[in-house]
């Protein structure tokens, strides 16, 4: 035993060496404490109680947001990777020690939903890397700020608070958010600020941002929305017409939503409402001058004064231009005279009329061209019921088919006209209320049923006719001394059926006939040779004989003709 103690064997020496290495829980893969015993160039020599010291790069003691303050004598924690390397030195790491320490703190903070301190030190795809005191985390770009920011340079290498969203120690993944911290801080500030504000309160603010629908005004840590319709009583098409970013404004708090912390602001509410007493200011039928501010498909808006606008509906813009876009009648910024048609102070609406400031062109027309006047106009359109002529004063008149010609059907006559033709016509009637003008072309020539001998004709008269055309079913004839033409049917050509043949007549031949119909209203004239023969027969029988005397019809007619001849000779 004594010999063994005096002369230890190789196995005993190895056992004692192993025991000395493991003293103080110096296990590989653990964090241990050491002392800085020297600094050489870019490494620090650290004694951790092992056979030899270890060397750690000085850069491992620095990092984003941390300075190099290591000096001899400092006690530091390092990570023991290996007790001894090939050079017989301990392999130590300050980074891994800090990382191990940080992961423990971060897991506790993640569990308790606590904020952690970190520094943004690099930009990577999709976001940034953050140093959480040794542990590297990923900061997505969407989690940097409440609003998207273009330049993150001011945020780099500055200690800030973050919220851990997700972490996986096994994979070494940590995802953090700066936006969550800002939103939480902002919510606390907003809540505190909102509690000190009241509806109706007038407060100063600064225009922070401008959009198409309004402007956001900073009220000292909380934003309020100044809607475009609340900027001024007059029409504001875009907030930039009145406001600029950075401009100081005085606003009135219209509404506060304590649940969402949304604040509605107004500027026009600080001024008198121009709609007060509007009915007395703009009486019905009154005429005023205004400026066109906006043109739409259905009309034009006219500003009568700042804050007061009225609408000229498209139907009230022109007497004659019915289906025209308002932009072809008026233009933006144009000064126009309008008439007040209706005022609704409750709905804040004023109906205006533009055409009412001008004379009704139909009234002007009937004054210049009363019924019976002769006018001239260009054919604007042909329809199935007549012609439309463009007349003085930019109005149209219509010639109905029935007023185109006395003799021919209107459907045939209208084919003789084409667009652009200049046509003379007689004014028949003007309806100002319905905006209609009735014209007649045939009236220029006079009514053939009223002129000359035709004006004295009546049913039963005997007339002489001239054959102007021979047809299979009858003959066309013109009544002598008139312009009247009519058609004698085959059945009316003779009393005897054998003589009812149209071919026995010739064009230019004169024939006598009796008027069987003469209606000026329906403009119908009918004559009949048969009716004349029957009439003459009745008269002869009544004067020269009867069926009871025993004389034949031929005897009676012969006697009548002989006496008529003798009478003519005597005369």
ChimeraX attribute file (.defattr): number of C-alpha atoms within 10 A of each C-alpha:
attribute: neighborCount
match mode: 1-to-1
recipient: residues
	/A:1	6
	/A:2	7
	/A:3	7
	/A:4	9
	/A:5	9
	/A:6	8
	/A:7	10
	/A:8	11
	/A:9	10
	/A:10	8
	/A:11	9
	/A:12	13
	/A:13	11
	/A:14	11
	/A:15	11
	/A:16	11
	/A:17	12
	/A:18	11
	/A:19	10
	/A:20	14
	/A:21	16
	/A:22	14
	/A:23	11
	/A:24	11
	/A:25	10
	/A:26	18
	/A:27	16
	/A:28	16
	/A:29	14
	/A:30	15
	/A:31	22
	/A:32	19
	/A:33	16
	/A:34	22
	/A:35	20
	/A:36	21
	/A:37	15
	/A:38	15
	/A:39	17
	/A:40	10
	/A:41	7
	/A:42	10
	/A:43	16
	/A:44	23
	/A:45	20
	/A:46	27
	/A:47	20
	/A:48	23
	/A:49	16
	/A:50	18
	/A:51	15
	/A:52	14
	/A:53	21
	/A:54	26
	/A:55	21
	/A:56	21
	/A:57	18
	/A:58	18
	/A:59	14
	/A:60	16
	/A:61	19
	/A:62	16
	/A:63	16
	/A:64	19
	/A:65	15
	/A:66	12
	/A:67	10
	/A:68	11
	/A:69	9
	/A:70	15
	/A:71	13
	/A:72	13
	/A:73	12
	/A:74	13
	/A:75	16
	/A:76	17
	/A:77	20
	/A:78	25
	/A:79	23
	/A:80	24
	/A:81	18
	/A:82	15
	/A:83	21
	/A:84	18
	/A:85	11
	/A:86	6
	/A:87	7
	/A:88	12
	/A:89	16
	/A:90	23
	/A:91	19
	/A:92	29
	/A:93	20
	/A:94	22
	/A:95	22
	/A:96	21
	/A:97	22
	/A:98	20
	/A:99	18
	/A:100	18
	/A:101	16
	/A:102	17
	/A:103	21
	/A:104	11
	/A:105	15
	/A:106	23
	/A:107	16
	/A:108	12
	/A:109	15
	/A:110	16
	/A:111	10
	/A:112	9
	/A:113	13
	/A:114	14
	/A:115	19
	/A:116	17
	/A:117	14
	/A:118	26
	/A:119	24
	/A:120	24
	/A:121	17
	/A:122	14
	/A:123	15
	/A:124	11
	/A:125	8
	/A:126	10
	/A:127	15
	/A:128	19
	/A:129	21
	/A:130	28
	/A:131	21
	/A:132	26
	/A:133	22
	/A:134	22
	/A:135	20
	/A:136	21
	/A:137	23
	/A:138	22
	/A:139	25
	/A:140	17
	/A:141	19
	/A:142	15
	/A:143	20
	/A:144	22
	/A:145	16
	/A:146	14
	/A:147	9
	/A:148	10
	/A:149	10
	/A:150	6
	/A:151	7
	/A:152	13
	/A:153	9
	/A:154	7
	/A:155	13
	/A:156	17
	/A:157	18
	/A:158	14
	/A:159	17
	/A:160	17
	/A:161	20
	/A:162	25
	/A:163	21
	/A:164	24
	/A:165	13
	/A:166	13
	/A:167	17
	/A:168	11
	/A:169	10
	/A:170	6
	/A:171	7
	/A:172	11
	/A:173	13
	/A:174	21
	/A:175	19
	/A:176	25
	/A:177	23
	/A:178	22
	/A:179	20
	/A:180	20
	/A:181	19
	/A:182	18
	/A:183	14
	/A:184	11
	/A:185	12
	/A:186	15
	/A:187	15
	/A:188	12
	/A:189	13
	/A:190	21
	/A:191	16
	/A:192	13
	/A:193	15
	/A:194	17
	/A:195	11
	/A:196	8
	/A:197	15
	/A:198	14
	/A:199	13
	/A:200	15
	/A:201	12
	/A:202	18
	/A:203	14
	/A:204	13
	/A:205	20
	/A:206	20
	/A:207	21
	/A:208	17
	/A:209	16
	/A:210	19
	/A:211	12
	/A:212	11
	/A:213	13
	/A:214	19
	/A:215	26
	/A:216	22
	/A:217	29
	/A:218	19
	/A:219	18
	/A:220	12
	/A:221	11
	/A:222	20
	/A:223	22
	/A:224	23
	/A:225	21
	/A:226	25
	/A:227	19
	/A:228	22
	/A:229	18
	/A:230	20
	/A:231	22
	/A:232	19
	/A:233	20
	/A:234	18
	/A:235	18
	/A:236	16
	/A:237	14
	/A:238	17
	/A:239	20
	/A:240	15
	/A:241	8
	/A:242	11
	/A:243	17
	/A:244	15
	/A:245	14
	/A:246	13
	/A:247	11
	/A:248	15
	/A:249	14
	/A:250	14
	/A:251	26
	/A:252	20
	/A:253	21
	/A:254	18
	/A:255	16
	/A:256	19
	/A:257	10
	/A:258	12
	/A:259	7
	/A:260	10
	/A:261	16
	/A:262	16
	/A:263	23
	/A:264	20
	/A:265	29
	/A:266	23
	/A:267	21
	/A:268	17
	/A:269	18
	/A:270	12
	/A:271	9
	/A:272	9
	/A:273	13
	/A:274	13
	/A:275	16
	/A:276	10
	/A:277	10
	/A:278	16
	/A:279	14
	/A:280	9
	/A:281	10
	/A:282	18
	/A:283	14
	/A:284	16
	/A:285	15
	/A:286	13
	/A:287	18
	/A:288	14
	/A:289	13
	/A:290	20
	/A:291	19
	/A:292	21
	/A:293	20
	/A:294	17
	/A:295	18
	/A:296	12
	/A:297	11
	/A:298	13
	/A:299	19
	/A:300	24
	/A:301	23
	/A:302	28
	/A:303	21
	/A:304	19
	/A:305	13
	/A:306	11
	/A:307	15
	/A:308	19
	/A:309	23
	/A:310	24
	/A:311	21
	/A:312	26
	/A:313	18
	/A:314	22
	/A:315	17
	/A:316	17
	/A:317	24
	/A:318	18
	/A:319	18
	/A:320	16
	/A:321	15
	/A:322	11
	/A:323	9
	/A:324	14
	/A:325	17
	/A:326	21
	/A:327	15
	/A:328	8
	/A:329	12
	/A:330	17
	/A:331	16
	/A:332	14
	/A:333	13
	/A:334	11
	/A:335	15
	/A:336	17
	/A:337	18
	/A:338	26
	/A:339	21
	/A:340	21
	/A:341	20
	/A:342	17
	/A:343	19
	/A:344	12
	/A:345	13
	/A:346	7
	/A:347	7
	/A:348	12
	/A:349	15
	/A:350	22
	/A:351	20
	/A:352	29
	/A:353	24
	/A:354	22
	/A:355	18
	/A:356	19
	/A:357	16
	/A:358	12
	/A:359	10
	/A:360	17
	/A:361	17
	/A:362	24
	/A:363	15
	/A:364	13
	/A:365	18
	/A:366	17
	/A:367	10
	/A:368	11
	/A:369	16
	/A:370	14
	/A:371	16
	/A:372	15
	/A:373	13
	/A:374	17
	/A:375	15
	/A:376	14
	/A:377	18
	/A:378	18
	/A:379	21
	/A:380	18
	/A:381	16
	/A:382	17
	/A:383	10
	/A:384	10
	/A:385	14
	/A:386	18
	/A:387	24
	/A:388	22
	/A:389	27
	/A:390	19
	/A:391	17
	/A:392	16
	/A:393	12
	/A:394	12
	/A:395	17
	/A:396	23
	/A:397	24
	/A:398	23
	/A:399	24
	/A:400	19
	/A:401	20
	/A:402	17
	/A:403	20
	/A:404	24
	/A:405	19
	/A:406	18
	/A:407	14
	/A:408	10
	/A:409	13
	/A:410	18
	/A:411	14
	/A:412	11
	/A:413	14
	/A:414	20
	/A:415	9
	/A:416	7
	/A:417	14
	/A:418	14
	/A:419	13
	/A:420	13
	/A:421	12
	/A:422	15
	/A:423	15
	/A:424	17
	/A:425	25
	/A:426	22
	/A:427	23
	/A:428	18
	/A:429	16
	/A:430	20
	/A:431	12
	/A:432	15
	/A:433	9
	/A:434	8
	/A:435	16
	/A:436	15
	/A:437	23
	/A:438	19
	/A:439	29
	/A:440	23
	/A:441	22
	/A:442	18
	/A:443	19
	/A:444	14
	/A:445	9
	/A:446	11
	/A:447	17
	/A:448	18
	/A:449	21
	/A:450	13
	/A:451	14
	/A:452	12
	/A:453	14
	/A:454	18
	/A:455	13
	/A:456	10
	/A:457	17
	/A:458	15
	/A:459	14
	/A:460	16
	/A:461	15
	/A:462	18
	/A:463	18
	/A:464	16
	/A:465	25
	/A:466	19
	/A:467	21
	/A:468	17
	/A:469	16
	/A:470	18
	/A:471	15
	/A:472	10
	/A:473	15
	/A:474	20
	/A:475	24
	/A:476	18
	/A:477	24
	/A:478	19
	/A:479	22
	/A:480	16
	/A:481	13
	/A:482	17
	/A:483	15
	/A:484	19
	/A:485	18
	/A:486	17
	/A:487	21
	/A:488	22
	/A:489	20
	/A:490	20
	/A:491	18
	/A:492	21
	/A:493	26
	/A:494	19
	/A:495	16
	/A:496	11
	/A:497	12
	/A:498	7
	/A:499	13
	/A:500	19
	/A:501	19
	/A:502	20
	/A:503	13
	/A:504	9
	/A:505	17
	/A:506	14
	/A:507	13
	/A:508	13
	/A:509	11
	/A:510	17
	/A:511	15
	/A:512	17
	/A:513	24
	/A:514	22
	/A:515	19
	/A:516	17
	/A:517	16
	/A:518	19
	/A:519	12
	/A:520	13
	/A:521	6
	/A:522	7
	/A:523	13
	/A:524	12
	/A:525	20
	/A:526	17
	/A:527	29
	/A:528	24
	/A:529	26
	/A:530	22
	/A:531	20
	/A:532	24
	/A:533	18
	/A:534	13
	/A:535	13
	/A:536	13
	/A:537	15
	/A:538	12
	/A:539	14
	/A:540	18
	/A:541	15
	/A:542	12
	/A:543	10
	/A:544	14
	/A:545	19
	/A:546	15
	/A:547	11
	/A:548	7
	/A:549	7
	/A:550	9
	/A:551	12
	/A:552	13
	/A:553	15
	/A:554	9
	/A:555	13
	/A:556	20
	/A:557	18
	/A:558	14
	/A:559	15
	/A:560	19
	/A:561	13
	/A:562	12
	/A:563	12
	/A:564	12
	/A:565	12
	/A:566	11
	/A:567	10
	/A:568	9
	/A:569	8
	/A:570	7
	/A:571	6
